[in-house]
Amino acid sequence: MLNKFIIILCIAVLITAAVSFVFIDLPLAVWLHTNRSDPVKSIFETITFFGRSELYLIPTAVFFIIFRKSRQKSAQKSLFMFSTVAASGILVDIIKVIAGRFRPVLYFNRGLFGFDFFHIDSDYLSFPSGHSATAMSIMVALGKLFPEFRYLFYATGVIIALSRAVITAHYLSDVITGALIGVLTSVLLYNRFFKERFLNSNRSIE
């Protein structure tokens, strides 16, 4: 049942991203670049900071090392969060280099829009959004660990992801695809590797 849901979700999101690429990405980016006020830009530049992967990779790695012998449950939670951010980031970076999509800044400055495959220069690494993948992977992971607050976490992840489009660091389809990668990474890692560990940990405490 879960696999079927994931497949349907992937298809729906990728279709949405494709539609965005054809019809929405460019006019939205141009509109935001032209009409966005400085206060709005400043607010969303602050929000987008929380999509940086090192904010989550470093503390979760440290917590895992500290707790791996004394507090197994906490160590496993830290490892889960670290793994989701790391795995989504690696996958995104591979796709970025292959896709070579022009960032919005290249359209604003040179009129370039689309893809030019196999690049390592940052201006050609727009697709997919790494910040969006990080934001959604860590927030979905937190939603799995603390389900009573999951909707708050999910909303936070969406806002951080969308901030990348608002400040025109990415196109909307980059954000949508990056967010999908983050969600899938967390869900698949949780169900494949961590769910049973957490259940077993809870039983041992009981």
N, C-alpha and C positions, 0 to 999 in steps of 0.2 A: 504493500500500500504506500509506504514511504517512498520507495523507488519511483513508483508511478507519479506521485505528487512532485518529486524532484524533477522528473523529466518534463512534466507539464509546465512547471515553474520556469525551467530553463528555456523552453520553447517560447513561452509568453514573454519573458524578459528580453530574449534575444530579438524577437520580432519587434518589440517596443523600441529597443536600441536601434534596430535597422530603420524603422520609421523615423526615429529622431534624427538619425544621420542624414536621411534624404530630405526631410521637411523642416526640422526644428533646430538642429545644431547651429547652423550658421546664422539665421535671423535672430535667434535667441542670444547668441554670443555678441552679435553686433549691437543689439538693443541694450544688453547689459553694459557693454563697453561704453556706449554713448550716453545712456540715461542714468546709470548707477551713480548715486551721490557718494561723496567722500565718507560721510558717517557710516553709510551702509557697507561700503567697502571695508572700512576699518573694523566694523563689528564682525564681518564674515572672515576677515583675515585672522582675527583672534580665534574664531570658531575653528577655522581650518587647521590651526596649529595642532589641535587634538587628534588629527588624523595621521600624525607622524608616528611611524612604527616604533622608533626607539623609546618613545614614552611608555610603551607596553613591553617591549622585548627585554629591556634592561632590568626593570624591577621584577618581572616574573621569573627571569633567569636567576636573579639573586635570591628571590624567595624560595625557588626550587632547591637551590644549593643549600640554603640555610635549613629548610624544613625536611629535606629528603630522608633524614634518619630519625628525627624526633617527632615529626608530625606528618605522617604519610598522606592524610587526606588533603591538607593544605598544600603539600608538595605536588600532589596530582592535579589539583586545581590550577596551580601555577604553571605546571607543565602543559596542561590543556590550553590555557590562554597563550602561552608562548608559542605552542605548536601551530595554533590557528593563524596567528599574525605572521609567523615565519613562513608557513606553507603558502598562504595567500600572497605574501610579498614576493616569494620566489617565482610563483606561477605568473604573477602580474609582470614582473621584470622580464621574464622570458618572452611573453607575448608582446610587451612594449618594443623590444628590440626587433622582433620579427615584423611587427606591423608598421613601425616607423611612421606613425601618424603625426601630422603637423599640429602643434599646439595653436590655440587661437592667436597668440602673439605673432605667429608667422603670417596669419591672414591679415592682421591689422597692419603689419609693417611691410609685407611683401606680397600679399594677395594669394598666399598658398593655402589650399584647403584639400584635405584628403590624405592619402597614404603614399609613402615612398619607402619601401621595405628595407629592413636591416640597417638600422642606425643606432648609435649609442649617445649621440648628442641629445641633451635634455629637451631641446625644442622640438625634437622629432619623437618624443616618447609620451604622447598624449593618451594613447589608447592601450589598455584601460587605465583608469585612475587608481594609483596606488593608495592614496589617502582614503578613497572610498572603500577599497578592499579592506584596508586596515580598520577603518571605523566600523564597518559592518561585521567583520570577523570577530573583533573583540567585544562588540556589543551583543552579538548573538551568543557568543561564548558566555558572557556574563548573564544573559537571559537564561541559558541552560543551567547555570550554577545557582542563580537566584531567581527562580521563576516568578516569584511574587512581584518582582520589579521588572519583568521582561519587557512590557510595553514601554516603560520609561527608557530602558536601554535601547530598544529598537528605534524609538523616536529620536533619541540622541544620535544614534548612528546615521539615520537618514539626514538629519540636519547637518552633521559634519560632512557627509558625502556631498550634499547639495551645495555646500559652501564653495566647493571646487568649481562649480559652474558659475556661481554668483560672482566670484572674483575673476572669472574667465581664465583660470589656470587650465581648465579642461572644457571640452564640449559636454553637453548633457549625455550623449550616448556613451562617452568615456566613463562618466559617473555611474550610469545604469549598469554597465558591464562590470566595472570594478566592484560595485556593491554586490552584484550577483556572485562573483567569485568569492567575496568575503563570506557571504551567507552560506554558500555551498561548502566552503572549506570547513567552517565551524560545525555545520550539521553532519557532514560526512565523517569528520574526525571524531566527533562526539559519539556517533552511533557505532562507528567501526572500532574505536580503540579505547574510549574513556567511559562510556556509559556503564559497562559492567564493573569497571574499577570503582566507580563512585557508589554503585549499588552494593558491592561487596564491602566497601568501607563503611557504609551505613549499617549493614548487618553486623559487622564486627563490633561497632559501637553499641548496638542494641544488646 
